[in-house]
Amino acid sequence: MRYIRGRPPAGIPRLEPVYNLCPTQNSPVLRLVAGERQFDQMHWQLIPGYEPKFKTKLSTINARSETVFTSKLYRDLVIRQRCILPLSGFFEWKTDGERKRPFRIHLCDDLIMSVAGIWETWKPGTSHERSSFSILTTAANQFMSKIHERMPVILGRSDEDAWLDPEVHEQEKLQRLFKPCPSSWLTAVEVSPLVNSAKNNSPEILEPSIDLTPGRPPLLFD
């Protein structure tokens, strides 16, 4: 695993394959703790520390990179509590008339992409302590715009250290990392509608879709 850099980072959780990661589920998150890379399982939907219970009605699955520095919820976190989600890809849905077609987007030349996130700890230092995260999003690049107008912030390898390092806190430097990744990094394939249900978590979700409906337009990325 390329994030290890010669020795295992602290806190690598025991992992089971997840083929259909959905909001409010847990995912391994990489962050820097006392100068060392550390993996933790975190809840996908950032829960503000002021919430009385570990849940929120706020829309915190994603955080728009264009507004994180002006958001009361995110402006401190983006300066001091940044993380990376190592993902094999992500799903997005393309509107095609009245139908939404699911696509799996992944890197052309790497098995894992580094997606930028920000994290928060709820009730730190207590027996109820739990951590959660939001994914940073940005405007779609040319490739993704054929599917959706937004996309995750996908970091290049040369930007990963800066993103994790809390000593890097200048707004201008961080905003440079929010740009959409180059279109040439990405490829996509239409997948099974099985992905539409969080109950489905099997390798079959990743299989290319086969649709024999007469008159259906060809796959966007044939």
GROMACS elastic network, one bead per residue, 0.5 to 0.9 nm:
[ bonds ]
;  ai    aj funct       b0    kb
    1     4     6  0.58854   500
    1     5     6  0.80901   500
    2     5     6  0.61707   500
    2     6     6  0.87182   500
    3     6     6  0.88983   500
    3     8     6  0.86246   500
    3     9     6  0.81118   500
    3    30     6  0.85778   500
    3    37     6  0.82252   500
    4     7     6  0.55921   500
    4     8     6  0.51987   500
    4     9     6  0.58316   500
    4    37     6  0.79694   500
    5     8     6  0.76017   500
    5     9     6  0.84574   500
    8    11     6  0.87551   500
    8    12     6  0.78244   500
    8    37     6  0.87869   500
    8    38     6  0.88854   500
    9    12     6  0.67564   500
    9    36     6  0.70078   500
    9    37     6  0.53160   500
    9    38     6  0.51852   500
    9    39     6  0.69297   500
   10    36     6  0.75530   500
   10    37     6  0.67234   500
   10    39     6  0.64412   500
   10    40     6  0.87898   500
   11    38     6  0.57105   500
   11    39     6  0.51784   500
   11    40     6  0.61726   500
   12    15     6  0.85668   500
   12    28     6  0.82688   500
   12    38     6  0.71715   500
   12    39     6  0.51163   500
   12    40     6  0.67623   500
   12    41     6  0.87300   500
   13    28     6  0.74030   500
   13    39     6  0.69933   500
   13    40     6  0.66067   500
   13    41     6  0.68682   500
   15    18     6  0.86359   500
   15    28     6  0.82485   500
   17   201     6  0.86636   500
   17   202     6  0.85866   500
   18    21     6  0.60861   500
   18    27     6  0.87807   500
   18   201     6  0.64387   500
   18   202     6  0.77013   500
   18   203     6  0.88529   500
   19   195     6  0.88241   500
   19   200     6  0.83908   500
   19   201     6  0.52639   500
   19   202     6  0.58326   500
   19   203     6  0.62594   500
   19   204     6  0.87339   500
   19   205     6  0.69574   500
   19   206     6  0.74156   500
   20    90     6  0.87577   500
   20    91     6  0.85197   500
   20   195     6  0.65368   500
   20   197     6  0.86586   500
   20   198     6  0.68158   500
   20   199     6  0.87159   500
   20   200     6  0.70293   500
   20   201     6  0.53130   500
   20   202     6  0.76628   500
   20   205     6  0.74820   500
   20   206     6  0.88645   500
   21    25     6  0.68379   500
   21    26     6  0.81843   500
   21    27     6  0.77539   500
   21    90     6  0.85857   500
   21   198     6  0.77544   500
   21   201     6  0.81468   500
   22    25     6  0.58111   500
   22    26     6  0.85894   500
   22    44     6  0.77307   500
   22   198     6  0.63272   500
   23    26     6  0.82847   500
   23    43     6  0.80054   500
   23    44     6  0.52235   500
   23    45     6  0.61998   500
   23    61     6  0.64915   500
   24    43     6  0.57385   500
   24    45     6  0.56575   500
   24    46     6  0.89584   500
   24    61     6  0.82055   500
   25    42     6  0.81518   500
   25    43     6  0.56242   500
   25    44     6  0.56591   500
   25    45     6  0.83258   500
   26    41     6  0.58963   500
   26    42     6  0.50880   500
   26    44     6  0.59059   500
   26   132     6  0.83820   500
   27    40     6  0.80584   500
   27    41     6  0.53044   500
   27    42     6  0.55277   500
   27    43     6  0.65921   500
   27    44     6  0.69459   500
   27    85     6  0.78446   500
   28    39     6  0.62116   500
   28    40     6  0.54657   500
   28    42     6  0.63712   500
   28    85     6  0.68305   500
   28    86     6  0.76092   500
   29    38     6  0.81155   500
   29    39     6  0.54162   500
   29    40     6  0.52962   500
   29    41     6  0.60611   500
   29    42     6  0.64936   500
   29    83     6  0.65178   500
   29    84     6  0.59032   500
   29    85     6  0.50836   500
   29    86     6  0.71951   500
   29   117     6  0.86679   500
   29   133     6  0.85813   500
   30    37     6  0.67183   500
   30    38     6  0.56389   500
   30    40     6  0.66343   500
   30    41     6  0.89807   500
   30    82     6  0.89905   500
   30    83     6  0.55391   500
   30    84     6  0.50711   500
   30    85     6  0.63345   500
   30    86     6  0.76555   500
   30   164     6  0.83077   500
   31    36     6  0.82222   500
   31    37     6  0.57260   500
   31    38     6  0.54469   500
   31    39     6  0.65211   500
   31    40     6  0.80111   500
   31    81     6  0.81255   500
   31    82     6  0.68032   500
   31    84     6  0.65355   500
   31   164     6  0.60141   500
   31   165     6  0.85449   500
   32    35     6  0.57530   500
   32    36     6  0.53548   500
   32    38     6  0.59388   500
   32    39     6  0.87344   500
   32    81     6  0.87994   500
   32    82     6  0.83617   500
   32    83     6  0.76612   500
   32   164     6  0.58871   500
   32   165     6  0.66619   500
   32   166     6  0.79161   500
   33    36     6  0.52593   500
   33    37     6  0.62776   500
   33    38     6  0.63746   500
   34    37     6  0.84201   500
   35   165     6  0.81608   500
   37   164     6  0.86240   500
   40   131     6  0.86067   500
   41   131     6  0.79102   500
   41   132     6  0.85299   500
   42    45     6  0.89472   500
   42   119     6  0.84070   500
   42   130     6  0.74999   500
   42   131     6  0.52803   500
   42   133     6  0.66521   500
   43    46     6  0.71953   500
   43    47     6  0.85210   500
   43   130     6  0.80327   500
   43   131     6  0.63836   500
   43   133     6  0.63259   500
   43   134     6  0.89666   500
   44    47     6  0.89924   500
   44    60     6  0.86098   500
   44    61     6  0.63413   500
   44   132     6  0.58206   500
   44   133     6  0.53900   500
   44   134     6  0.64178   500
   44   135     6  0.82585   500
   45    55     6  0.85247   500
   45    56     6  0.84010   500
   45    58     6  0.89544   500
   45    59     6  0.78995   500
   45    60     6  0.52530   500
   45    62     6  0.75755   500
   45   132     6  0.60813   500
   45   133     6  0.56006   500
   45   134     6  0.56362   500
   45   135     6  0.85328   500
   46    55     6  0.86478   500
   46    56     6  0.82193   500
   46    58     6  0.87811   500
   46    59     6  0.86661   500
   46    60     6  0.53474   500
   46    61     6  0.64948   500
   46    62     6  0.85063   500
   46   118     6  0.83229   500
   46   119     6  0.67490   500
   46   120     6  0.66373   500
   46   121     6  0.88443   500
   46   131     6  0.79634   500
   46   134     6  0.52823   500
   47    50     6  0.84026   500
   47    51     6  0.70513   500
   47    53     6  0.88719   500
   47    54     6  0.64192   500
   47    55     6  0.60351   500
   47    56     6  0.60258   500
   47    58     6  0.84176   500
   47    60     6  0.75742   500
   47   119     6  0.89318   500
   47   120     6  0.70546   500
   47   121     6  0.78874   500
   47   122     6  0.68773   500
   47   131     6  0.78984   500
   47   132     6  0.61212   500
   47   133     6  0.76842   500
   48    51     6  0.57837   500
   48    54     6  0.85569   500
   48    55     6  0.85658   500
   48    56     6  0.76447   500
   48    73     6  0.74241   500
   48   120     6  0.69707   500
   48   121     6  0.79362   500
   48   122     6  0.68353   500
   48   132     6  0.87832   500
   49    52     6  0.81724   500
   49    54     6  0.87658   500
   49   120     6  0.73467   500
   49   121     6  0.66765   500
   49   123     6  0.65829   500
   49   124     6  0.87324   500
   50    53     6  0.87504   500
   50   122     6  0.79431   500
   50   123     6  0.86939   500
   51    54     6  0.67374   500
   51    55     6  0.71133   500
   51    56     6  0.69018   500
   51   122     6  0.81396   500
   52    55     6  0.82396   500
   53    56     6  0.78685   500
   53   122     6  0.89588   500
   54   122     6  0.72845   500
   54   130     6  0.79941   500
   55    58     6  0.89294   500
   56    59     6  0.80737   500
   56    60     6  0.83533   500
   57    60     6  0.85776   500
   58    61     6  0.86982   500
   59    62     6  0.73335   500
   59    63     6  0.85418   500
   60    63     6  0.63824   500
   60   133     6  0.81385   500
   60   134     6  0.59354   500
   60   135     6  0.84741   500
   61   133     6  0.75727   500
   61   134     6  0.50927   500
   61   135     6  0.65213   500
   62   117     6  0.85904   500
   62   133     6  0.85851   500
   62   136     6  0.58486   500
   62   137     6  0.65281   500
   62   152     6  0.85753   500
   63    66     6  0.87194   500
   63    67     6  0.79955   500
   63    68     6  0.68376   500
   63    74     6  0.79383   500
   63   117     6  0.83634   500
   63   118     6  0.84893   500
   63   134     6  0.59516   500
   63   135     6  0.59124   500
   63   137     6  0.60830   500
   63   138     6  0.89231   500
   64    67     6  0.57460   500
   64    68     6  0.63243   500
   64   135     6  0.84656   500
   64   136     6  0.59113   500
   64   137     6  0.50876   500
   64   138     6  0.63325   500
   65    68     6  0.53717   500
   65    69     6  0.80671   500
   65   136     6  0.57073   500
   65   137     6  0.56579   500
   65   138     6  0.58006   500
   65   139     6  0.89849   500
   65   153     6  0.81843   500
   65   175     6  0.78762   500
   65   178     6  0.63315   500
   65   179     6  0.89764   500
   66    69     6  0.77139   500
   66    70     6  0.87412   500
   66   137     6  0.84602   500
   66   138     6  0.71862   500
   66   175     6  0.83084   500
   66   178     6  0.81364   500
   67    70     6  0.54393   500
   67    71     6  0.60596   500
   67    74     6  0.85966   500
   67    75     6  0.85134   500
   68    71     6  0.51353   500
   68    72     6  0.82749   500
   68    73     6  0.80809   500
   68    74     6  0.52886   500
   68    75     6  0.53755   500
   68    76     6  0.88284   500
   68    77     6  0.87717   500
   68    78     6  0.69716   500
   68   136     6  0.88055   500
   69    72     6  0.82011   500
   69    74     6  0.68138   500
   69    76     6  0.78150   500
   69    78     6  0.73796   500
   69    79     6  0.85846   500
   69   171     6  0.76790   500
   70    73     6  0.87401   500
   70    74     6  0.77594   500
   70    75     6  0.59262   500
   71    74     6  0.52859   500
   71    75     6  0.53861   500
   71    76     6  0.87838   500
   72    75     6  0.58499   500
   72    76     6  0.78328   500
   73    76     6  0.75113   500
   73    77     6  0.77384   500
   74    77     6  0.51385   500
   74    78     6  0.59962   500
   74    79     6  0.87226   500
   74   118     6  0.80495   500
   75    78     6  0.56324   500
   75    79     6  0.68718   500
   76    79     6  0.54021   500
   76    80     6  0.65307   500
   76    81     6  0.79654   500
   77    80     6  0.53101   500
   77    82     6  0.69658   500
   77   118     6  0.63571   500
   77   119     6  0.69013   500
   77   120     6  0.72419   500
   78    81     6  0.58473   500
   78    82     6  0.58949   500
   78   117     6  0.85021   500
   78   118     6  0.60350   500
   78   119     6  0.84160   500
   78   169     6  0.81672   500
   78   174     6  0.86862   500
   79    82     6  0.72941   500
   79   166     6  0.67545   500
   79   167     6  0.86571   500
   79   168     6  0.76885   500
   79   169     6  0.50115   500
   79   170     6  0.77507   500
   79   171     6  0.79262   500
   79   174     6  0.84835   500
   80   118     6  0.88012   500
   80   165     6  0.82868   500
   80   167     6  0.78713   500
   80   168     6  0.84543   500
   80   169     6  0.70755   500
   81   117     6  0.87606   500
   81   118     6  0.57645   500
   81   119     6  0.57175   500
   81   120     6  0.71385   500
   81   164     6  0.81173   500
   81   165     6  0.89344   500
   81   166     6  0.68748   500
   82   116     6  0.74927   500
   82   117     6  0.58513   500
   82   119     6  0.61942   500
   82   163     6  0.66234   500
   82   164     6  0.57302   500
   82   165     6  0.79035   500
   82   166     6  0.74386   500
   83   115     6  0.84339   500
   83   116     6  0.61958   500
   83   118     6  0.55123   500
   83   119     6  0.67418   500
   83   133     6  0.83562   500
   83   163     6  0.73223   500
   83   164     6  0.58134   500
   84   114     6  0.58438   500
   84   115     6  0.54780   500
   84   117     6  0.56297   500
   84   118     6  0.81052   500
   84   135     6  0.89362   500
   84   155     6  0.86913   500
   84   160     6  0.79188   500
   84   163     6  0.80714   500
   84   164     6  0.73498   500
   85   113     6  0.79996   500
   85   114     6  0.57373   500
   85   115     6  0.50069   500
   85   116     6  0.64630   500
   85   117     6  0.67804   500
   85   135     6  0.82750   500
   86    89     6  0.88629   500
   86   112     6  0.60430   500
   86   113     6  0.57057   500
   86   115     6  0.63755   500
   87    90     6  0.73234   500
   87   106     6  0.87300   500
   87   111     6  0.83782   500
   87   112     6  0.53840   500
   87   113     6  0.53418   500
   87   114     6  0.65585   500
   87   115     6  0.71171   500
   88   105     6  0.88529   500
   88   106     6  0.64805   500
   88   107     6  0.79761   500
   88   110     6  0.86442   500
   88   111     6  0.57862   500
   88   113     6  0.61031   500
   88   114     6  0.89473   500
   89   104     6  0.65773   500
   89   105     6  0.54621   500
   89   107     6  0.72143   500
   89   111     6  0.83416   500
   89   112     6  0.71934   500
   89   113     6  0.68349   500
   90   103     6  0.82656   500
   90   104     6  0.56604   500
   90   105     6  0.54302   500
   90   106     6  0.67092   500
   90   152     6  0.88153   500
   91   102     6  0.66259   500
   91   103     6  0.55155   500
   91   105     6  0.61220   500
   91   106     6  0.89214   500
   91   191     6  0.89713   500
   91   195     6  0.83347   500
   92   101     6  0.82884   500
   92   102     6  0.57636   500
   92   103     6  0.53945   500
   92   104     6  0.66107   500
   92   105     6  0.74622   500
   92   147     6  0.71922   500
   92   148     6  0.71720   500
   92   151     6  0.86398   500
   93   100     6  0.56838   500
   93   101     6  0.52356   500
   93   103     6  0.59925   500
   93   104     6  0.88308   500
   93   147     6  0.66700   500
   93   148     6  0.71423   500
   94    99     6  0.82425   500
   94   100     6  0.53843   500
   94   101     6  0.51126   500
   94   102     6  0.64599   500
   94   103     6  0.74782   500
   94   146     6  0.78532   500
   94   148     6  0.62417   500
   95    98     6  0.70741   500
   95    99     6  0.59213   500
   95   101     6  0.64489   500
   95   147     6  0.76566   500
   95   148     6  0.83320   500
   96    99     6  0.50814   500
   96   100     6  0.57984   500
   96   101     6  0.68923   500
   97   100     6  0.78299   500
  101   190     6  0.70666   500
  101   191     6  0.80136   500
  101   192     6  0.86944   500
  101   193     6  0.75934   500
  102   189     6  0.85837   500
  102   190     6  0.57930   500
  102   191     6  0.57911   500
  102   192     6  0.70974   500
  102   193     6  0.66004   500
  102   195     6  0.74528   500
  102   196     6  0.78746   500
  103   147     6  0.81234   500
  103   188     6  0.63512   500
  103   189     6  0.54364   500
  103   191     6  0.55178   500
  103   192     6  0.85054   500
  103   208     6  0.89159   500
  104   187     6  0.85011   500
  104   188     6  0.54866   500
  104   189     6  0.55104   500
  104   190     6  0.63050   500
  104   191     6  0.64937   500
  104   206     6  0.73691   500
  104   208     6  0.89476   500
  105   144     6  0.86616   500
  105   186     6  0.67672   500
  105   187     6  0.58412   500
  105   189     6  0.67986   500
  105   190     6  0.88601   500
  106   110     6  0.84050   500
  106   111     6  0.78843   500
  106   112     6  0.80717   500
  106   113     6  0.75554   500
  106   185     6  0.83417   500
  106   186     6  0.57402   500
  106   187     6  0.57060   500
  106   188     6  0.62166   500
  106   189     6  0.88324   500
  107   110     6  0.55612   500
  107   111     6  0.67389   500
  107   112     6  0.72994   500
  107   113     6  0.67192   500
  107   184     6  0.88662   500
  107   185     6  0.55562   500
  107   187     6  0.60903   500
  107   188     6  0.84698   500
  108   111     6  0.81267   500
  108   184     6  0.78829   500
  108   185     6  0.57058   500
  108   186     6  0.54228   500
  108   187     6  0.57511   500
  108   188     6  0.88967   500
  109   185     6  0.72909   500
  109   186     6  0.85243   500
  110   113     6  0.71421   500
  110   185     6  0.89713   500
  113   154     6  0.67064   500
  113   155     6  0.75381   500
  113   156     6  0.84310   500
  114   153     6  0.84682   500
  114   154     6  0.56819   500
  114   155     6  0.54504   500
  114   156     6  0.74068   500
  114   157     6  0.79048   500
  114   160     6  0.76964   500
  115   135     6  0.72809   500
  115   136     6  0.76806   500
  115   152     6  0.65243   500
  115   153     6  0.57699   500
  115   155     6  0.60941   500
  116   134     6  0.87798   500
  116   135     6  0.61629   500
  116   136     6  0.56093   500
  116   137     6  0.82866   500
  116   152     6  0.74488   500
  116   153     6  0.55927   500
  116   154     6  0.63037   500
  116   155     6  0.66370   500
  116   160     6  0.87891   500
  116   163     6  0.76914   500
  116   178     6  0.86859   500
  117   133     6  0.64504   500
  117   134     6  0.55396   500
  117   136     6  0.53126   500
  117   137     6  0.89268   500
  117   153     6  0.83571   500
  118   132     6  0.84985   500
  118   133     6  0.54733   500
  118   134     6  0.55651   500
  118   135     6  0.67435   500
  118   136     6  0.73861   500
  119   131     6  0.69269   500
  119   132     6  0.55434   500
  119   134     6  0.65325   500
  120   130     6  0.85626   500
  120   131     6  0.56389   500
  120   132     6  0.55627   500
  120   133     6  0.63221   500
  120   134     6  0.89252   500
  121   124     6  0.58587   500
  121   129     6  0.68212   500
  121   130     6  0.57287   500
  121   132     6  0.64984   500
  121   133     6  0.89162   500
  122   128     6  0.78733   500
  122   129     6  0.55844   500
  122   130     6  0.53277   500
  122   131     6  0.59774   500
  122   132     6  0.79013   500
  123   126     6  0.59854   500
  123   127     6  0.82559   500
  123   128     6  0.62444   500
  123   130     6  0.70301   500
  123   131     6  0.89261   500
  124   127     6  0.83558   500
  124   128     6  0.77464   500
  124   130     6  0.73711   500
  124   131     6  0.86342   500
  125   128     6  0.81642   500
  125   129     6  0.63671   500
  126   129     6  0.53806   500
  127   130     6  0.88876   500
  135   152     6  0.68235   500
  135   153     6  0.78644   500
  136   151     6  0.86481   500
  136   152     6  0.58305   500
  136   153     6  0.56008   500
  136   154     6  0.88177   500
  136   178     6  0.80740   500
  137   140     6  0.88335   500
  137   150     6  0.66523   500
  137   151     6  0.54792   500
  137   153     6  0.51824   500
  137   154     6  0.87790   500
  137   178     6  0.79033   500
  137   180     6  0.87359   500
  138   141     6  0.88244   500
  138   149     6  0.88535   500
  138   150     6  0.58169   500
  138   151     6  0.56328   500
  138   152     6  0.60771   500
  138   153     6  0.59232   500
  138   178     6  0.65543   500
  138   179     6  0.67731   500
  138   180     6  0.62300   500
  139   145     6  0.84861   500
  139   149     6  0.61940   500
  139   151     6  0.62109   500
  139   152     6  0.84788   500
  139   153     6  0.88935   500
  139   179     6  0.78863   500
  139   180     6  0.65244   500
  140   143     6  0.75617   500
  140   144     6  0.52752   500
  140   145     6  0.52358   500
  140   146     6  0.88622   500
  140   147     6  0.89248   500
  140   148     6  0.69185   500
  140   149     6  0.50713   500
  140   151     6  0.52145   500
  140   152     6  0.83869   500
  140   180     6  0.64213   500
  140   181     6  0.88408   500
  141   144     6  0.54015   500
  141   145     6  0.59753   500
  141   149     6  0.83299   500
  141   150     6  0.82839   500
  141   151     6  0.79364   500
  141   179     6  0.88854   500
  141   180     6  0.56500   500
  141   181     6  0.70119   500
  141   182     6  0.69178   500
  141   183     6  0.60095   500
  142   145     6  0.52235   500
  142   146     6  0.71686   500
  142   182     6  0.84071   500
  142   183     6  0.60948   500
  143   146     6  0.60155   500
  143   147     6  0.79172   500
  143   182     6  0.85147   500
  143   183     6  0.51181   500
  143   184     6  0.79597   500
  143   186     6  0.74338   500
  143   187     6  0.81958   500
  144   147     6  0.53998   500
  144   148     6  0.59616   500
  144   149     6  0.71161   500
  144   150     6  0.75837   500
  144   151     6  0.70584   500
  144   183     6  0.74959   500
  144   186     6  0.83820   500
  145   148     6  0.50615   500
  145   149     6  0.51946   500
  145   150     6  0.74784   500
  145   151     6  0.87533   500
  146   149     6  0.80217   500
  146   220     6  0.81512   500
  147   150     6  0.89324   500
  147   220     6  0.86612   500
  148   151     6  0.74295   500
  151   154     6  0.84935   500
  151   180     6  0.76465   500
  152   180     6  0.79333   500
  153   177     6  0.78918   500
  153   178     6  0.59283   500
  153   179     6  0.70876   500
  153   180     6  0.61933   500
  153   181     6  0.72100   500
  154   177     6  0.87329   500
  154   178     6  0.82753   500
  154   179     6  0.86270   500
  154   180     6  0.71137   500
  154   181     6  0.59596   500
  155   158     6  0.80197   500
  155   159     6  0.60102   500
  155   160     6  0.63236   500
  155   163     6  0.84003   500
  155   177     6  0.71143   500
  155   178     6  0.83757   500
  155   180     6  0.88803   500
  155   181     6  0.72162   500
  156   159     6  0.53384   500
  156   160     6  0.66394   500
  156   177     6  0.88312   500
  156   181     6  0.77529   500
  157   160     6  0.54098   500
  157   161     6  0.81041   500
  158   161     6  0.71220   500
  158   162     6  0.82076   500
  159   162     6  0.54912   500
  159   163     6  0.62531   500
  159   164     6  0.88526   500
  159   177     6  0.72277   500
  160   163     6  0.51794   500
  160   164     6  0.63052   500
  160   165     6  0.86235   500
  161   164     6  0.53137   500
  161   165     6  0.60262   500
  162   165     6  0.51824   500
  162   166     6  0.81545   500
  162   167     6  0.84630   500
  162   168     6  0.62709   500
  162   173     6  0.89196   500
  162   174     6  0.82994   500
  163   166     6  0.78142   500
  163   168     6  0.74795   500
  163   174     6  0.73979   500
  163   177     6  0.78732   500
  164   167     6  0.88888   500
  164   168     6  0.83203   500
  165   168     6  0.56378   500
  165   169     6  0.83466   500
  166   169     6  0.63451   500
  167   170     6  0.88801   500
  168   171     6  0.88940   500
  168   173     6  0.77201   500
  168   174     6  0.77350   500
  169   172     6  0.87243   500
  169   173     6  0.75519   500
  169   174     6  0.70043   500
  170   173     6  0.54561   500
  170   174     6  0.63665   500
  170   175     6  0.86725   500
  171   174     6  0.52063   500
  171   175     6  0.59857   500
  171   176     6  0.86864   500
  172   175     6  0.52259   500
  172   176     6  0.64931   500
  173   176     6  0.54595   500
  173   177     6  0.71980   500
  174   177     6  0.53913   500
  174   178     6  0.70404   500
  175   178     6  0.51681   500
  175   179     6  0.75145   500
  176   179     6  0.62014   500
  177   180     6  0.84232   500
  178   181     6  0.86533   500
  179   182     6  0.89633   500
  180   183     6  0.82950   500
  181   184     6  0.84052   500
  181   185     6  0.71216   500
  181   186     6  0.85855   500
  182   185     6  0.57030   500
  182   186     6  0.77664   500
  183   186     6  0.57436   500
  183   187     6  0.84105   500
  184   187     6  0.79466   500
  187   221     6  0.78856   500
  188   220     6  0.86898   500
  188   221     6  0.64339   500
  189   206     6  0.88997   500
  189   207     6  0.87982   500
  189   208     6  0.62484   500
  189   209     6  0.80246   500
  189   219     6  0.79431   500
  189   220     6  0.80317   500
  189   221     6  0.62316   500
  189   222     6  0.77633   500
  190   206     6  0.88747   500
  190   207     6  0.84620   500
  190   208     6  0.56853   500
  190   209     6  0.55661   500
  190   210     6  0.87070   500
  190   219     6  0.68822   500
  190   220     6  0.78725   500
  190   221     6  0.78206   500
  191   194     6  0.82109   500
  191   195     6  0.77200   500
  191   204     6  0.89555   500
  191   205     6  0.66061   500
  191   206     6  0.60082   500
  191   207     6  0.58205   500
  191   210     6  0.82269   500
  192   195     6  0.62887   500
  192   196     6  0.84383   500
  192   204     6  0.77136   500
  192   205     6  0.57107   500
  192   206     6  0.72036   500
  192   207     6  0.66585   500
  192   208     6  0.66453   500
  192   210     6  0.79399   500
  193   196     6  0.54938   500
  193   197     6  0.81163   500
  193   205     6  0.78000   500
  193   209     6  0.81196   500
  194   197     6  0.61188   500
  194   198     6  0.87064   500
  194   199     6  0.88874   500
  194   200     6  0.62977   500
  194   201     6  0.86824   500
  194   204     6  0.80905   500
  194   205     6  0.58682   500
  195   198     6  0.70492   500
  195   199     6  0.87271   500
  195   200     6  0.65182   500
  195   201     6  0.79482   500
  195   205     6  0.57203   500
  195   206     6  0.83772   500
  196   199     6  0.88429   500
  196   200     6  0.81134   500
  197   200     6  0.57075   500
  197   201     6  0.87278   500
  198   201     6  0.71678   500
  200   205     6  0.75999   500
  201   204     6  0.82494   500
  201   205     6  0.71289   500
  202   205     6  0.59234   500
  202   206     6  0.80974   500
  203   206     6  0.56425   500
  203   207     6  0.72250   500
  204   207     6  0.52855   500
  204   208     6  0.88261   500
  205   208     6  0.83125   500
  206   209     6  0.87029   500
  207   210     6  0.89548   500
  209   219     6  0.89764   500
  211   214     6  0.88434   500
  211   216     6  0.79480   500
  212   215     6  0.87687   500
  212   216     6  0.77246   500
  213   216     6  0.56547   500
  214   217     6  0.89478   500
  215   218     6  0.89657   500
  216   219     6  0.89061   500
  217   220     6  0.82808   500
  218   221     6  0.83774   500
  218   222     6  0.72294   500
  219   222     6  0.52849   500
